[in-house]
Amino acid sequence: MALDSKQIAELKAQVVADIDRRAGDLIAASHAIHAKPELNFEEHFAHDLLTRMIDKAGLAVTRGAYNLPTAFETKVGTQGLNIAVLCEYDALPGIGHACGHNVIAAAGLGAGLALAAVANDAGGRLTLMGTPAEEGGGGKVEMARAGAFNDVAAAMMVHPADRDLARMNAIAIQQLMVRYYGQAAHAAVSPHLGRNALDAAVLGYMNVAALRQHIRPTERVHGIFTKAGEKPNIVPRESEMYWYVRSDTIDTLQPLKERVAACLTSSAVATDCRAELQWEMNAYADIVDNVPLLDAYAANSTSLGRPLTSAFLPGTGGGSTDMGNVSYLTPTIHPMLQVSPRGVSLHSPQFAEYTMSKEADKAVLDGAKIMAMTAIDLWTKPDLQGNVRDAFGVGLVPAGVL
């Protein structure tokens, strides 16, 4: 629906006022989720809290959406472009909300509730989604396979960081469990009867360490030992490692996976053990930012005192998210909001403290407002709609996205 600039400004003022009225509830939700961190697919408290708030706002909500017990979905509107606002709310083992998903959840909720009140006036449709298991498990990928994004014209969310950034610059990743099976024996009396699965793992680790000298500077491979034997006087019969393999894009990830697998299987041959490689089913793709939609977001962000550029900034990002998979299916943005001083690393105990600070509370409200205003721009500006479609294009979805 095309509206004039005055009408658009009035709709934006309405959603901003709506979010300000809900500020106490939104911040309380962020703090409550922060205080009760939950891991992948176990986010029952966050799911129940957010869906109760949606209920209270008078909106219908589907709990356990797309066959995932901790996913949810709310749909509003009957015509126009369908814009999805996404919430995340899972945490990290040991360090809780050190990625700030409590902020993401509350900001997405605020934007969704405010947009629901103006969707019909703006001539658009809204889908507010709760997407579990971003930190591992790929909830968005599971939802996408079940059709969650089939009718979505654009998707957006925000993420806390140590600075305001339009682009996360996320790269592709696939997780890998490697298990080696050898033969136990007495390590002093009859070592010749044993086959050392720990040696296989150590050699495999060293092979990958050598490989890392000869991969592209933008690629990352890192792993840990999760099982290394039972007692020193028993030749280790089993060992296990957990690896992350990352590359610039979902396409370039495939050959890197093959090289890593060769490093890990060759060590089994050298030690006369057996290797079993189990790749996580849901690879995470790189994010393909929709720049026209990002420009609209940046303009709204600047209007709230958070100036942004949609230009690619070298040296930022490098993490991974299942929002990347969504970006191959529909025009997508994933901007970052500052909640901590520069240099505080995500996935650290220090960052976890900042995700319930006053700066984080402000990011909840600002993120909700900026997303809501950007959705209104897309609903009401035909030129922007065309630019967003043209920038996304049409093509085959690469292998590994779904």
Secondary structure, DSSP 4 states (H G I P E B T S, - for coil): ----HHHHHHHHHHHHHHHHHTHHHHHHHHHHHHHS---TT--HHHHHHHHHHHHHTT---EETGGG-TT-EEEEE-SSS-EEEEEE----BTTTBSTT-HHHHHHHHHHHHHHHHTTHHHHT-EEEEEE---TTTT-HHHHHHHTTTTTT-SEEE--EEESS-BS-----EEEEEEEEEE-B--BTTT-GGG-B-HHHHHHHHHHHHHHHGGGS-TT-EEEEEEEE--S-TTB---EEEEEEEEEESSHHHHHHHHHHHHHHHHHHHHHHT-EEEEEE-S-PBPPP---HHHHHHHHHHHHHTT-----S--TTS-----THHHHHTTS-EE--EEE-S-TTPPTTSHHHHHHTTSHHHHHHHHHHHHHHHHHHHHHHH-HHHHHHHHHHH---PPPTT--
